[in-house]
């Protein structure tokens, strides 16, 4: 089990990034959340199997079709920050 927080920069708001991230996370069995930040980034908390979180990270590098990811930052997170499912806020 691992936990990671991602900050996604680029054209990531208004392009169904959070909803698409939720679909990806749920399909991988990852819990956590995706939420818009006031500075235009999307924050994603991912908790799950190491390989599942890594697969989600690979998806986050590109996002959905209309997104443009310019930068992806990953930092360690605490597993206890995630709820029982993957949510969007």
FENWOKA-V75314 format. One record per residue. N is the residue number from 0. PHI is phi in degrees with one decimal (* if undefined). D_FIRST is the distance of its C-alpha to the first C-alpha in Angstrom with 1 decimal. Layout:
BEGIN
n: [N:N]
phi: [PHI:PHI]
d_first: [D_FIRST:D_FIRST]
END
This chain:
BEGIN
n: [0:1:2:3:4:5:6:7:8:9:10:11:12:13:14:15:16:17:18:19:20:21:22:23:24:25:26:27:28:29:30:31:32:33:34:35:36:37:38:39:40:41:42:43:44:45:46:47:48:49:50:51:52:53:54:55:56:57:58:59:60:61:62:63:64:65:66:67:68:69:70:71:72:73:74:75:76:77:78:79:80:81:82:83:84:85:86:87:88]
phi: [*:-140.9:-135.8:-143.0:-113.9:-116.2:-118.8:-109.3:-112.5:133.1:-89.9:-125.8:-113.3:81.4:-127.5:62.8:-64.4:-64.0:-63.7:-68.1:-63.3:-61.5:-60.6:-62.8:-61.8:-63.3:-66.8:-95.7:77.1:-96.6:-110.5:142.6:-162.0:-132.0:-145.4:-74.9:-107.1:-63.6:-88.8:96.9:-85.2:-114.8:-102.9:-126.6:-103.9:-128.5:-129.6:171.0:-57.1:-52.6:-65.8:-66.8:-66.5:-64.8:-66.8:-64.2:-58.8:-60.8:-65.0:-61.8:-64.9:-122.9:70.3:-72.8:-54.2:-91.5:-84.4:-136.2:-94.6:-93.4:-155.3:-128.9:-111.4:-121.6:-132.8:-67.8:-138.0:-100.5:-56.3:-68.8:-76.4:-92.6:-80.0:-75.4:-133.9:-101.8:-120.9:-117.4:-128.6]
d_first: [0.0:3.8:7.1:10.4:14.0:16.5:20.2:22.2:25.9:28.8:30.3:27.2:28.9:31.2:30.0:27.5:24.5:22.6:23.5:22.6:19.2:18.6:19.8:17.6:14.4:15.6:16.5:13.0:11.4:10.0:11.1:12.9:16.4:19.0:22.1:25.3:26.3:29.9:30.2:29.5:25.9:22.9:19.9:16.6:13.5:10.4:7.1:5.2:4.6:5.8:9.2:9.5:9.1:11.4:13.7:14.0:14.8:17.5:18.9:19.1:21.3:23.9:23.3:25.8:29.3:31.2:28.7:29.2:26.3:27.9:25.0:21.3:19.8:16.1:15.2:12.4:11.6:10.8:8.3:11.6:13.5:12.5:14.5:14.0:14.9:15.4:18.7:21.4:23.6]
END
